[in-house]
């Protein structure tokens, strides 16, 4: 896994782009383990940041970040596979991100990007 950290000019916001090769579809259990591993690695490096992962059409937070996001944003906290999750639609980022920052959170946005394609 390669992680590119893009420091956005906004002082309380970081963007992480994940680059993973797209080779074959992963099983649901493997996908969950991959996200959990990425979450734990980034949380260890940035314990003061609330991590938001782009998962399909949603931005999802996990574990203690999910609890804090759900409480601050008034969104639903769920538990799936023993993992706390709170999510909101990706198109609502412009609404929810400023609210999290106003609540005093340092927010890190983690986007999945596909592996670069080789030229001909």
C-alpha positions in Angstrom: 0.0 0.0 0.0 1.3 3.4 -0.9 0.0 6.4 0.9 0.3 9.9 -0.5 -0.3 12.6 2.1 -1.5 15.8 0.5 -1.4 18.7 2.9 -4.3 20.9 2.0 -3.9 24.6 2.8 -6.8 24.3 5.2 -5.1 24.1 8.6 -7.2 21.3 10.1 -7.6 19.1 7.1 -5.4 16.4 5.6 -6.0 14.2 2.6 -4.7 10.7 2.2 -4.8 9.0 -1.2 -4.4 5.2 -1.1 -3.0 3.5 -4.1 -3.7 -0.2 -4.4 -3.5 -2.3 -7.5 -6.8 -3.4 -8.9 -6.2 -7.0 -9.8 -9.2 -9.0 -8.8 -12.3 -8.4 -6.7 -11.7 -9.1 -3.0 -14.1 -11.0 -0.8 -16.1 -9.0 1.6 -14.2 -10.3 4.6 -10.8 -9.4 3.0 -12.2 -5.9 2.1 -13.2 -5.4 5.8 -9.8 -6.5 7.0 -8.0 -4.2 4.5 -10.0 -1.2 5.6 -9.5 -2.1 9.3 -5.8 -2.4 8.8 -5.5 0.9 6.9 -7.6 2.6 9.6 -5.4 1.2 12.4 -2.1 2.2 10.6 -3.3 5.7 9.9 -4.8 6.2 13.3 -1.5 5.1 14.9 0.3 7.8 12.8 -2.4 10.5 13.3 -4.1 9.8 16.7 -5.4 13.3 16.9 -7.2 13.2 13.5 -10.7 12.1 12.9 -10.3 9.8 9.8 -13.0 9.8 7.0 -12.6 7.0 4.5 -14.2 7.2 1.0 -16.1 3.9 0.7 -18.1 3.9 -2.5 -20.7 6.7 -2.4 -20.0 7.5 1.3 -17.4 8.9 3.7 -17.2 6.5 6.6 -15.5 6.8 10.0 -14.6 3.9 12.2 -14.3 2.9 15.8 -13.8 5.9 18.2 -13.9 8.3 15.2 -17.3 6.9 14.3 -18.6 7.5 17.8 -17.3 11.1 17.8 -18.6 11.8 14.2 -22.0 10.4 14.9 -22.4 12.4 18.1 -21.1 15.7 16.5 -23.0 15.4 13.2 -26.2 13.7 14.4 -25.8 10.7 12.1 -26.4 7.1 12.8 -23.7 4.9 14.5 -23.8 1.3 13.5 -21.7 -1.8 14.3 -20.9 -4.2 11.5 -18.5 -7.1 12.0 -17.6 -5.8 15.4 -16.5 -2.5 13.9 -18.2 0.8 14.8 -19.1 2.8 11.7 -20.8 6.1 10.9 -21.2 7.3 7.3 -22.6 10.1 5.2 -23.0 10.5 1.4 -19.9 11.8 -0.4 -21.9 14.7 -1.8 -22.6 16.0 1.7 -18.8 16.5 2.5 -19.1 20.2 2.0 -21.8 20.3 4.7 -20.3 17.9 7.2 -16.6 18.7 7.0 -17.0 22.4 8.2 -19.2 21.2 11.1 -16.5 18.7 12.2 -13.9 21.4 12.0 -16.1 23.9 13.9 -16.4 21.2 16.6 -12.6 21.3 17.0 -11.7 18.1 15.1 -8.6 17.8 12.9 -10.0 15.8 10.0 -8.1 13.5 7.6 -9.9 12.5 4.4 -8.7 9.1 3.0 -9.6 8.6 -0.6 -8.9 5.3 -2.5 -7.2 5.8 -5.9 -6.6 3.2 -8.5 -3.1 2.1 -9.5 -1.7 4.1 -12.4 -2.2 2.4 -15.8 0.8 1.6 -17.9 1.2 3.3 -21.2 1.3 1.4 -24.4 
